[in-house]
Amino acid sequence: MNLVLKIVFVIVIGLIIYGFYNNSVNVGHGEKFIGFGVLIFAFVFMPLFIYHRYKDKDLSKYRLFQNRNEDKKDR
């Protein structure tokens, strides 16, 4: 998973850099590559990264209302 994240990150950075370079050479043509880079970052890289970071963690201690059910029983 770590290798996949690195590869996707390099692809995203490469697309964005190529888009900026292409936009400076041919005005208006690099915006597609910048857009694809941002879309891949938002919809592919970030979900994979979040899954990779939290796949073996106990997320119950990060809940906002930990004792919500217990509080309702007391009332």
C-alpha positions in Angstrom: 0.0 0.0 0.0 2.9 2.3 0.8 4.3 1.8 -2.7 1.0 2.5 -4.3 0.6 5.8 -2.3 4.1 6.9 -3.4 3.4 6.1 -7.1 0.0 7.9 -7.1 1.6 10.9 -5.3 4.4 11.1 -7.9 1.8 10.9 -10.7 -0.2 13.7 -9.1 2.8 16.0 -8.6 4.0 15.2 -12.1 0.6 16.1 -13.7 0.4 19.3 -11.8 4.0 20.4 -12.6 3.5 19.4 -16.3 0.3 21.4 -16.3 2.0 24.5 -15.0 4.9 24.1 -17.5 2.5 23.5 -20.4 0.4 26.4 -19.3 3.4 28.7 -19.4 4.4 27.5 -22.9 0.9 27.1 -24.4 -1.5 29.4 -22.6 -4.7 27.5 -21.6 -3.6 24.0 -22.5 -2.1 23.0 -19.1 -5.3 23.5 -17.1 -6.5 20.0 -18.1 -3.4 18.4 -16.6 -3.7 20.5 -13.4 -7.4 19.6 -13.1 -6.7 15.9 -13.6 -3.9 16.1 -11.0 -6.2 17.7 -8.5 -9.0 15.2 -9.2 -6.7 12.2 -8.8 -5.4 13.8 -5.6 -8.8 14.3 -4.1 -10.6 11.2 -5.2 -7.8 8.6 -5.4 -4.9 9.6 -3.3 -6.7 11.0 -0.2 -9.0 8.0 0.3 -6.1 5.6 -0.1 -4.0 7.6 2.3 -6.8 7.9 4.9 -7.5 4.1 4.7 -3.8 3.4 5.0 -3.4 5.5 8.1 -6.4 4.4 10.0 -6.9 0.7 9.0 -5.6 -0.8 12.2 -6.5 2.0 14.7 -9.2 1.9 17.4 -11.3 4.9 16.3 -13.8 4.6 19.2 -11.7 6.8 21.4 -11.9 9.7 18.8 -15.7 9.9 18.9 -17.1 13.3 19.7 -19.9 11.9 22.0 -18.3 8.9 23.7 -20.9 8.4 26.4 -24.0 9.5 24.5 -26.0 6.3 24.9 -25.0 6.1 28.6 -26.2 9.7 29.1 -29.6 8.9 27.6 -30.1 6.0 29.9 -29.5 8.1 33.0 -32.1 10.7 32.1 
